[in-house]
Amino acid sequence: MILEVAILHIRPGQTAAFETAFSKAQPIISGMKGYISHQLQHCIENDHQYILLVNWETLEDHTVGFRGSAEYQDWKALLHHFYDPFPVVEHYRLSS
């Protein structure tokens, strides 16, 4: 299992609109091949910051399957305009 981690910095004054858009975007990611689960958590110290955690079966399920899909274009249209700056996305696996 792979954990995708993205810290999302949302444009000031846009958090409510972002949360509404994210609720519309959730079915897109949850329907993708290799998707296991996700969490979106709102930062306590910084009102315009969130962390997105997504569990995938493989790295390629995210980087190739999801990002290369037509569905990703819908995800992008719903969410990417809220980010400033665009998030760095990193992937983690359990250490042995």
C-alpha positions in Angstrom: 0.0 0.0 0.0 1.2 3.5 -0.8 0.2 6.7 1.1 -0.1 9.9 -1.0 0.4 13.0 1.1 -0.4 16.5 -0.1 -0.4 19.7 2.0 -3.0 22.0 0.4 -2.7 25.8 0.9 -6.0 27.3 -0.1 -6.4 30.9 -1.3 -7.6 33.2 1.5 -11.4 33.4 1.7 -11.9 30.3 -0.4 -12.0 27.5 2.3 -15.8 27.1 2.3 -15.9 26.9 -1.5 -12.9 24.5 -1.5 -14.7 22.2 0.9 -17.9 22.2 -1.2 -15.8 21.5 -4.4 -13.9 18.7 -2.5 -17.2 17.0 -1.5 -18.1 16.9 -5.2 -14.6 15.6 -6.2 -14.6 12.8 -3.6 -16.5 10.3 -5.8 -14.1 10.9 -8.6 -11.0 9.7 -6.7 -12.9 7.0 -4.7 -14.0 5.4 -8.0 -10.5 5.0 -9.4 -8.7 1.7 -9.8 -6.3 1.0 -6.9 -8.0 3.6 -4.6 -8.3 2.3 -1.0 -9.3 5.3 1.2 -8.7 9.0 1.8 -8.9 11.7 4.5 -9.0 15.5 4.2 -8.0 17.2 7.4 -8.2 20.9 8.2 -5.3 22.5 10.0 -6.0 23.9 13.4 -3.1 26.4 13.4 -3.6 27.7 9.8 -7.2 28.1 8.6 -6.2 28.0 5.0 -4.3 24.7 5.1 -5.4 21.1 4.7 -3.7 17.8 4.4 -4.9 15.2 2.0 -4.0 11.6 2.7 -4.9 9.0 0.0 -4.1 5.3 0.3 -3.5 3.5 -3.1 -2.7 -0.1 -3.8 0.3 0.9 -5.9 2.2 4.1 -6.8 1.2 3.7 -10.4 -2.5 3.6 -9.5 -2.0 7.2 -8.5 0.8 8.5 -10.8 -0.3 6.8 -14.0 -3.8 5.5 -13.5 -5.4 8.5 -11.8 -3.3 11.3 -13.1 -3.5 9.9 -16.6 -7.3 9.5 -16.6 -10.1 11.6 -18.0 -11.5 11.7 -14.5 -8.4 13.5 -13.3 -9.3 16.4 -15.6 -12.6 16.7 -13.8 -10.8 16.6 -10.4 -8.4 19.2 -11.6 -11.2 21.5 -12.8 -12.9 21.2 -9.5 -9.9 21.8 -7.2 -6.7 23.1 -8.7 -7.7 26.7 -8.9 -8.0 26.8 -5.1 -4.3 26.1 -4.5 -1.7 28.7 -3.8 1.0 27.6 -4.2 0.4 24.3 -6.0 1.0 21.4 -3.5 3.9 19.1 -3.5 2.7 15.6 -3.5 4.8 12.9 -1.9 4.3 9.1 -1.6 5.2 6.9 1.4 5.3 3.2 2.2 5.6 1.4 5.5 9.2 0.9 6.4 10.3 -2.6 7.1 
